[in-house]
Amino acid sequence: MGDLPLDLSVLESMFGDDADLRNAILEEFANSATPYMTELDAAIARKSAEGVKSLAHKLKSSSRTVGAQALGDLCEALENSAPNADWHGINTQELALKSELERVLDYIRSLC
């Protein structure tokens, strides 16, 4: 896979090599990830540890489903940090998550 933000073999293992289906799934991921990040921003602004944990979990699951493993790992780290309410750490992790999400979304745009 190299330094690509998505491992397309994850989708291929579930759905075969149908490029149209793969692109539809990736577009759906892209369309749902942006609202998740908006909600995550709001949860952090409210200092809602439970909200951060829940949203990080949702984004983690969908990220790993499409093969965005690094993004999923960042979401998992954020999900695990949320119960400690370390807001400095959470803010730092959110910045890394946003950067990786942008990499994933750029890659999806290049494919679709």
N, C-alpha and C positions, 0 to 999 in steps of 0.2 A: 504494500500500500504506500510506502514512502511517507512523505509529509502531507498527504492529502487529508483534508478534514473529514472525509467520508470514506468508509469501506463499502463500496457498492456490492461486494460479494455477500454482505449480510442480506440485502434485499433480494439478490439473485438466488440465494439459498432458500428463500421463502416463496418467491414468485417467479422464478425462472429469469430468462434474459429478455423479457418483453420490455423494451425501452419506453413505450408509451405508458405502460402501467407503472414502471419505475418512476418516470417523470411525474405522473399524477400523484403518486405517494409522496415524492419529494416536495412537490408544490403544496400539498396539503400540510406537510410538516412545516414548511416555511410560513404558510398562512396562519398556522396555530402558534408557532413559536413567538412571533412578535407580540400578540396579545398576552402570552404567558409572561414575557419580559416586562411588559407594561404593568401587569398585576404584581409581579415580583418587586418592581421599583416602588409601587404603592405600599406593599407589605413592609418593605424596608423603611420607607418614610414613616409609616405608622409604628415602626418597631414591633411588628407582629411576628414573633418567632414562629408561631404555628403557621401563619400564612407563608412565611419564607420556606419553611420545611415542606409544606404541601405543594407549593408551586415548583420548588426545586425537584421534588419527587416526580411531578407530572412531566416536567421538561426532561428529566433524566430518562424516564421510560420511553418517551417518544424519540429522544436522541439516539438511544441505543437501538431502537427498532429500525431506524434508517441507517445505522452504521456510523453514527457520529460518536465514536467511543470517547475521544478526548473531551467532547462537550458533556457527554454523560458522566464522565469521571468528575468534571468540575461541578456539575449539578449534585452529584453524590456528596462531594466534600462540603458544599453549601448546605445540603440537607442535613448532614451530620453536625455541622457547626451551629445550625439555627437553635437547637434546644439550649445551648450555652449562652445565647443572647450576647455574644461577643460582637458588638456592632461594628467595631473597627475592622475586625477580621471578616465579618460578613460583607462589609462594603468593599474590601479588597478582593474578596472572592467574586463578588458580583462584577467587578471591573474585568477580571480575567474571563468570567463566563460570557460577558457581553462581547469581548474581543473574539473569543472562539466562536460564538454564535455568528458573528458577522463573517468570519472566515467560512463557516458552513454555508451560510446564506449566499455568499458570493459564489461559492463552488456550485451550489444548486442552480443559481442563475446561469452559470456557464454551461450547465448541462441541458437545461430546459428551454 
